[in-house]
Amino acid sequence: MTSIHPTRFLRYALIADALACTALVVLQLSLPDLLARQLQLPSVLLTGSGVFLALYVCMLIVLASSKSVWKAMVGLVVAGNVGWAAGCIALIGLAAPSGLGTAYLMAQALFVLVIARFEWIGLKGSAATVTRHRAMA
């Protein structure tokens, strides 16, 4: 399994991701019905994605604060952000949100693509180490 020692740049990118997601968590879990009406998006979608993002924030904090992380885990974060952006864009066509809802989803899509790029740059700049696990006898 290949691990990396995250650069300061990667740590900051992960922290920025966590901070932005925390804002969405607070918003979506504290005001789901109001947001649902204003954005014309399902309340259950807002609440469910808020819960998911709360767990995601915990993972980002662990990654950002670790001295060594699995390279594949950071790659998964990057891929997940790209997938989140694609999902936001797809949701615009599927859910027919209001203009404000469309802006909300497009802002998320744009932000996570920028963050994914920063995380990718940080991943590529982080020194790799190979962790070898011995088979248990």
NORTA-V536583 format. One record per residue. PHI is phi in degrees with one decimal (999 if undefined). PSI is psi in radians with two decimals (NA if undefined). NEAR is the number of other C-alpha atoms within 10 Angstrom. Layout:
phi:PHI psi:PSI near:NEAR
phi:PHI psi:PSI near:NEAR
This chain:
phi:999 psi:2.30 near:10
phi:-94.2 psi:2.25 near:13
phi:-112.0 psi:2.82 near:19
phi:-129.0 psi:2.75 near:22
phi:-102.0 psi:1.82 near:18
phi:-59.2 psi:2.37 near:26
phi:-72.2 psi:2.89 near:18
phi:-60.6 psi:-0.66 near:13
phi:-59.7 psi:-0.81 near:16
phi:-63.6 psi:-0.74 near:23
phi:-58.6 psi:-0.79 near:20
phi:-65.0 psi:-0.65 near:16
phi:-64.3 psi:-0.75 near:23
phi:-65.1 psi:-0.69 near:27
phi:-66.7 psi:-0.72 near:18
phi:-61.6 psi:-0.72 near:16
phi:-60.1 psi:-0.81 near:24
phi:-64.2 psi:-0.72 near:21
phi:-65.0 psi:-0.77 near:15
phi:-64.5 psi:-0.73 near:16
phi:-65.9 psi:-0.64 near:22
phi:-61.7 psi:-0.69 near:18
phi:-61.1 psi:-0.74 near:13
phi:-66.1 psi:-0.69 near:18
phi:-59.4 psi:-0.88 near:23
phi:-60.7 psi:-0.81 near:15
phi:-64.5 psi:-0.88 near:16
phi:-73.8 psi:-0.51 near:24
phi:-89.2 psi:-0.40 near:18
phi:-92.7 psi:-0.43 near:13
phi:-133.8 psi:0.83 near:14
phi:-64.0 psi:-0.68 near:21
phi:-71.0 psi:-0.74 near:18
phi:-62.7 psi:-0.80 near:13
phi:-62.3 psi:-0.73 near:19
phi:-57.6 psi:-0.75 near:20
phi:-68.0 psi:-0.79 near:14
phi:-71.1 psi:-0.67 near:14
phi:-91.9 psi:-0.25 near:20
phi:56.1 psi:0.84 near:18
phi:-122.3 psi:2.62 near:21
phi:-61.2 psi:2.33 near:16
phi:-58.8 psi:-0.69 near:19
phi:-64.6 psi:-0.59 near:13
phi:-66.6 psi:-0.77 near:13
phi:-65.0 psi:-0.76 near:21
phi:-67.8 psi:-0.81 near:20
phi:-61.5 psi:-0.77 near:16
phi:-69.9 psi:-0.53 near:16
phi:-63.5 psi:-0.74 near:23
phi:-65.4 psi:-0.78 near:16
phi:-58.1 psi:-0.80 near:13
phi:-64.9 psi:-0.57 near:21
phi:-61.4 psi:-0.75 near:19
phi:-67.9 psi:-0.68 near:13
phi:-62.5 psi:-0.72 near:17
phi:-59.5 psi:-0.74 near:21
phi:-59.1 psi:-0.75 near:13
phi:-64.7 psi:-0.74 near:16
phi:-62.5 psi:-0.69 near:22
phi:-63.4 psi:-0.73 near:16
phi:-62.8 psi:-0.80 near:13
phi:-62.5 psi:-0.80 near:21
phi:-66.6 psi:-0.47 near:22
phi:-98.5 psi:-0.03 near:14
phi:-87.5 psi:2.52 near:13
phi:-74.2 psi:-0.50 near:12
phi:-143.0 psi:2.34 near:17
phi:-134.7 psi:2.74 near:19
phi:-68.4 psi:2.28 near:19
phi:-58.3 psi:-0.72 near:20
phi:-63.5 psi:-0.55 near:14
phi:-66.5 psi:-0.74 near:13
phi:-67.1 psi:-0.67 near:24
phi:-60.9 psi:-0.66 near:16
phi:-65.6 psi:-0.66 near:12
phi:-61.8 psi:-0.78 near:20
phi:-61.7 psi:-0.85 near:22
phi:-62.9 psi:-0.68 near:15
phi:-63.1 psi:-0.66 near:14
phi:-66.2 psi:-0.71 near:23
phi:-63.4 psi:-0.73 near:20
phi:-63.6 psi:-0.67 near:15
phi:-62.8 psi:-0.75 near:17
phi:-61.5 psi:-0.78 near:22
phi:-62.7 psi:-0.70 near:16
phi:-63.9 psi:-0.72 near:13
phi:-61.3 psi:-0.77 near:20
phi:-66.9 psi:-0.74 near:17
phi:-63.2 psi:-0.65 near:12
phi:-63.0 psi:-0.54 near:17
phi:-59.8 psi:-0.75 near:19
phi:-76.1 psi:-0.51 near:10
phi:-86.2 psi:-0.67 near:9
phi:-99.9 psi:-0.20 near:13
phi:49.2 psi:1.05 near:13
phi:-71.0 psi:2.95 near:21
phi:-67.5 psi:3.08 near:16
phi:-59.3 psi:-0.71 near:13
phi:-65.7 psi:-0.68 near:13
phi:-64.5 psi:-0.70 near:21
phi:-62.8 psi:-0.77 near:21
phi:-62.8 psi:-0.71 near:14
phi:-60.0 psi:-0.80 near:15
phi:-71.1 psi:-0.71 near:22
phi:-66.4 psi:-0.66 near:18
phi:-63.3 psi:-0.74 near:14
phi:-62.6 psi:-0.80 near:20
phi:-60.0 psi:-0.81 near:20
phi:-64.2 psi:-0.81 near:16
phi:-61.4 psi:-0.82 near:16
phi:-69.0 psi:-0.48 near:23
phi:-69.4 psi:-0.71 near:20
phi:-64.5 psi:-0.81 near:16
phi:-62.7 psi:-0.70 near:19
phi:-60.0 psi:-0.70 near:24
phi:-63.7 psi:-0.80 near:16
phi:-62.5 psi:-0.74 near:20
phi:-64.7 psi:-0.65 near:25
phi:-64.3 psi:-0.78 near:19
phi:-61.1 psi:-0.77 near:15
phi:-63.6 psi:-0.67 near:21
phi:-63.2 psi:-0.80 near:23
phi:-66.7 psi:-0.48 near:16
phi:-88.8 psi:-0.07 near:16
phi:-87.0 psi:2.40 near:19
phi:-70.4 psi:2.27 near:14
phi:-90.1 psi:2.56 near:17
phi:-132.7 psi:2.63 near:15
phi:-101.8 psi:2.17 near:10
phi:-102.1 psi:2.13 near:11
phi:-106.5 psi:2.29 near:8
phi:-105.9 psi:2.26 near:7
phi:-82.2 psi:2.49 near:6
phi:-69.6 psi:2.42 near:5
phi:-74.1 psi:2.32 near:4
phi:-83.2 psi:NA near:3
